[in-house]
């Protein structure tokens, strides 16, 4: 930082000009869009005009029921619009008016639009897990509307004596057919589906999807509840991150993948270079005199001003064939996620019906830090089986760990035994199904087998793991910001603390949102829970996570004060240098004034002599004061 401060008089002027470190961080113009293409909350006529375009001529019984309710409960219009459009109603037309990629809309061509709309409307990915009193667990997956309809009819009209203790329907994403079949078969509250299809932290005063807040007294009487949490995902490049954003736009439910707007030195590979033989010339000789033998030449600015130049020990000979494939410029994205649970005890039997709505998972990127810890206990060495005289490891089959298993089998001579469980593509949906089918692993050996607690405990385990990962990630980013503040010379090419301030502003906005989500979960699940309860361990987990978020908030405030003070100090140094620069012109202006006082220069010889003596003394005092101030500054830093 000191070299940037006292290196040259041109440095502060250049530091005043901010450069973009990453084009992806710029403010997107469509965020300022104030146009509501399908009508805002108060434009009833315009909304009705567009509703006629997407109106379903032959609605099912549940859609007709929701339509009728929307006249008295206006917030349910969002659900009826979602069912008719097949996705977010804002995607019916070009929301931003310049959407060449059709990321938010259906295409203009009617045939293509009908095809894509039908695909969205009939999207079905539902799994039914059945828990019997004797401990047996069976499951079945439905990927078509016909299969789901048959399963619902079997539950409602099947043989009563065959009903088990619990039936769990797990839904990934939502569609009209899924809502229609589940809602009409089990008479589900429409608010249950309405709460899951959209995700907004706050609303503008004209937003048509506004939902009135619910009193806690009314929320406690519902037969459903919702958990809101955040999932972080790692992307090795900006292209992968953009593909992930495009994949999220294919969800039926309204979700977004956001960039965390934080970038650290360790996120990217250092660009490999071949060190060239330095030729000494006049320029390098002058630099040696100016900078001195003990100082290094200033680093050249690169593409990212947060990335310092590579150290000599990091310079390696590049491999041209593998450079493009192996170079990493990592991004981390986060997505606000919802899990909504509805449950009801059937009157004609002892069977309990539970419906769980989960968000889809994109295939691009990886779960941050490759996901959560394997909850299966680590097997003892003596318990491993042997094959051909060598130990044989048994894989647990956790979907999020399947890639690790494949890599382990390729890189080691130790064979892996086949898993006892199938390995679907890694996703939050598949992970939940994996653990929900194993009550012994979820409840523990000492816990009595209570099937009604398995879905909730499995979900809380996954949600807690996601929150812990997010908490560790926030700690990592704040620690990196601490390093950048402490060592600005190594991490910033100039005194541009506004970059750090922008990072802190991001977390100052996000951490309170996360804290509200955790507090909401605590109130809904643990406020009126009986004691003792199988959920008691998670009461402690969420209390610790909430405490961590509160600590991060105070830490962000402290770091913001430090960065603001550093910016003020840098500004005062700039003013100081500008003052010194102005003082250098004082003698010149005095000379100009003296020469303008008389046409005959010989007549002001005595005055010129006095000026020369005074100027010499002034220059000597100025240099002496500069040296003394630098010495005092060095002593303060040494302390």
Order of alpha helices (4+ residues) and beta strands (2+ residues): alpha-alpha-alpha-alpha-alpha-alpha-beta-beta-alpha-beta-alpha-alpha-alpha-beta-alpha-beta-alpha-alpha-beta-beta-beta-beta-beta-alpha-beta-alpha-alpha-alpha-alpha-alpha-alpha-alpha
